[in-house]
Amino acid sequence: MKHGTLLRVIASHNLWVECRACGHGAELRVSELLELTCADAAVRDILPRLKCTRCRQKQIGDVRILSPDVSSNHHVARQPAEQHGVLEDEGFTADGPHDGVAR
């Protein structure tokens, strides 16, 4: 039994992920993260595989599940990712396809 929120349950949502090392944050599409992992993966399973594109660290800080109806302007402390010169889905990279084994 998996613990935590399953990615497939929130496939239409985005995740807001912040880097603990440098404070950089980005919105990631859950539907695209699902392509990199097994069908029963939880949010916590994908986090160790994410790397900040700004500082290249794998130190994930704050993570929030964003409702599909929440715009990227919802976060008061930041501008939309495109205005920072970073595409929304390029704020963090994930390791390649997952073999279904939690690491």
C-alpha positions as CSV (number, residue, x, y, z in Angstrom):
1,M,0.0,0.0,0.0
2,K,1.3,3.4,-1.0
3,H,1.4,6.3,1.5
4,G,0.7,9.8,0.4
5,T,-1.1,11.4,-2.5
6,L,-0.9,9.2,-5.6
7,L,0.1,11.1,-8.8
8,R,-2.6,9.4,-10.9
9,V,-5.3,10.8,-8.5
10,I,-4.0,14.4,-9.1
11,A,-3.0,14.0,-12.8
12,S,-4.8,17.2,-13.9
13,H,-3.1,19.2,-11.2
14,N,0.3,20.9,-11.0
15,L,2.9,20.7,-8.2
16,W,4.7,23.8,-6.9
17,V,8.2,22.7,-5.9
18,E,10.8,24.9,-4.2
19,C,14.5,24.3,-3.9
20,R,15.7,24.4,-0.3
21,A,19.3,25.2,-1.5
22,C,18.6,28.3,-3.6
23,G,14.9,29.2,-3.1
24,H,14.1,28.7,-6.8
25,G,10.6,27.5,-7.4
26,A,8.6,26.1,-10.4
27,E,5.3,24.6,-11.3
28,L,5.5,21.0,-12.7
29,R,2.7,19.3,-14.5
30,V,1.7,16.1,-12.7
31,S,0.6,14.5,-16.0
32,E,4.2,14.8,-17.3
33,L,5.7,13.5,-14.0
34,L,3.5,10.4,-14.4
35,E,5.3,9.6,-17.7
36,L,8.6,9.3,-15.7
37,T,7.4,6.9,-13.0
38,C,5.2,3.9,-12.3
39,A,1.4,4.2,-12.3
40,D,1.1,3.9,-8.5
41,A,3.7,6.4,-7.6
42,A,3.0,9.0,-4.9
43,V,4.1,12.6,-4.8
44,R,6.8,11.6,-2.3
45,D,8.2,9.0,-4.7
46,I,9.0,11.5,-7.4
47,L,10.6,14.2,-5.2
48,P,14.0,12.5,-4.7
49,R,14.3,12.4,-8.5
50,L,13.9,16.2,-9.0
51,K,16.8,18.5,-9.5
52,C,16.8,22.3,-9.5
53,T,17.8,23.7,-12.9
54,R,19.2,26.8,-11.3
55,C,21.6,25.3,-8.7
56,R,21.6,21.6,-9.9
57,Q,20.8,20.5,-6.3
58,K,18.4,17.8,-5.3
59,Q,17.2,19.6,-2.1
60,I,13.5,19.8,-2.4
61,G,11.9,22.2,0.1
62,D,8.2,23.2,0.0
63,V,5.9,21.2,-2.2
64,R,2.3,22.2,-2.9
65,I,-0.4,20.5,-4.9
66,L,-2.1,23.2,-7.0
67,S,-5.7,22.8,-8.1
68,P,-6.2,22.9,-11.9
69,D,-8.2,26.1,-11.5
70,V,-5.4,27.9,-9.7
71,S,-3.4,30.1,-12.0
72,S,0.4,30.4,-11.8
73,N,-0.1,33.9,-10.3
74,H,-1.6,32.3,-7.2
75,H,1.7,32.4,-5.3
76,V,2.1,35.9,-4.0
77,A,5.8,35.8,-3.5
78,R,6.7,35.0,-7.2
79,Q,6.0,36.0,-10.8
80,P,4.9,33.4,-13.4
81,A,7.9,31.2,-14.3
82,E,8.1,32.5,-17.8
83,Q,9.0,36.0,-16.6
84,H,12.1,34.6,-14.9
85,G,13.4,33.2,-18.1
86,V,12.5,29.7,-17.1
87,L,9.7,27.7,-18.7
88,E,7.2,26.3,-16.2
89,D,8.2,22.7,-16.7
90,E,12.0,23.4,-16.8
91,G,12.3,24.7,-13.2
92,F,13.2,21.2,-12.1
93,T,14.4,18.2,-14.1
94,A,13.6,14.6,-13.2
95,D,15.8,11.5,-13.6
96,G,14.8,9.4,-16.6
97,P,12.1,6.7,-16.8
98,H,11.5,4.9,-13.6
99,D,11.6,1.1,-13.3
100,G,8.8,1.1,-10.7
101,V,11.2,0.6,-7.7
102,A,11.1,3.2,-5.1
103,R,14.6,4.5,-4.3
